[in-house]
Amino acid sequence: MVTTYDELREQQARAAVRVMGAHHSSWNGSVALLPEDSSRKGNVSWDHTINYHPSVVSDLREMFATAGQQHDQATLQRYREALRVVFHENIHLLAARGTSHAMGADAYQQPHNQVVEEATTELATQQALNEYIRELGLEQIAPGISDVRTAPAYGEYVPAVRSFSEEIGEAVGQSAEEVVRRLAIVNAEDKLAVAAVLLYDEKVGQLAPAQARVGGIQALVETMQPAFAAIHEFDPGDPQDVQMSELAGLNAARKATIKAEELQEFWTQNQDLRRSLDAGLGAGASGVDQSNRPPSQNEHDGRLPEAGTGRRDPGPRPGAAHPNRNGRRPAGPHRSLGD
């Protein structure tokens, strides 16, 4: 249980790691204040500093100063919104083994990755905020804070990741909440790859040779990207954009599922090729049809993301910055992730 703002500041990252089942947080231990006139309530810099708007810090200090007292709904909503910002920023900083938040900086500049990063982070925040509150013992500080609700950020993006996670979850036998959690605990570069790994392992798995795995997963990622990129400039205040966002997520998941099923069919029909490749003989081995190749699967060597569940503390890593907004989305390089 934390009883002061300073204790919350100290424990914010470790609590997020525990609640989300992440490997570690990239937080460098520093918290800074945004300018008073900033439209954002918080953001995370690529050097792993968390930045909060002064109003967020003020609301949290007030919450602890009145610990245990009863508050009206509006006051509780104000406190909960401040905690939503804290949790959102700390989810941004979660990363898999051997990676950091800042390793996704270049990927974040791509529209599809911005959409997925921000929507996944906000959706995970909404899903697990009450658990974060329980983990920190904040219901005792502000009785009733778990029962009020605040409006989510990124209303134009969240429907896409919600429908995407539901569709992927159904395809792989996982809950939508678990799919969101797995995406949330890796950086911007790896989020879609985590979904692709789930889909590939369920649909293709051992049917394909080991050396086809990375290329197959990359093919699924590339199938997902266009639908998310298409909603990058959507307006959260436009009901039609919000509706189209949901359809975009469905489109991304369904196209990737179709691609996975094509790979499944190919390898089901080409087990001689698989056995040859697994034996290290190559596609040119005697009796192997060299014309057979998986559908639209490019050669690709690279690292697959790992959605670990370790509990290690982070180390700092220098970098640029990424935004957490309550206003408009970031544009251009060297920005910070935000609410």
WOZIVEN-V861379 format. One record per run of one state. SS is the DSSP state (2 for helix, 1 for strand, 0 for the rest). FROM is the first residue (numbers start at 1). TO is the last residue. If there is no record, write none. Layout:
ss=SS from=FROM to=TO
ss=SS from=FROM to=TO
This chain:
ss=0 from=1 to=4
ss=2 from=5 to=20
ss=0 from=21 to=23
ss=1 from=24 to=25
ss=0 from=26 to=30
ss=1 from=31 to=33
ss=0 from=34 to=41
ss=1 from=42 to=44
ss=0 from=45 to=49
ss=1 from=50 to=52
ss=0 from=53 to=53
ss=2 from=54 to=65
ss=0 from=66 to=72
ss=2 from=73 to=92
ss=0 from=93 to=93
ss=1 from=94 to=95
ss=0 from=96 to=100
ss=2 from=101 to=108
ss=0 from=109 to=110
ss=2 from=111 to=136
ss=0 from=137 to=137
ss=2 from=138 to=141
ss=0 from=142 to=157
ss=2 from=158 to=172
ss=0 from=173 to=175
ss=2 from=176 to=184
ss=0 from=185 to=190
ss=2 from=191 to=203
ss=0 from=204 to=204
ss=2 from=205 to=207
ss=0 from=208 to=209
ss=2 from=210 to=229
ss=0 from=230 to=238
ss=2 from=239 to=269
ss=0 from=270 to=270
ss=2 from=271 to=278
ss=0 from=279 to=321
ss=1 from=322 to=324
ss=0 from=325 to=336
ss=1 from=337 to=338
ss=0 from=339 to=339
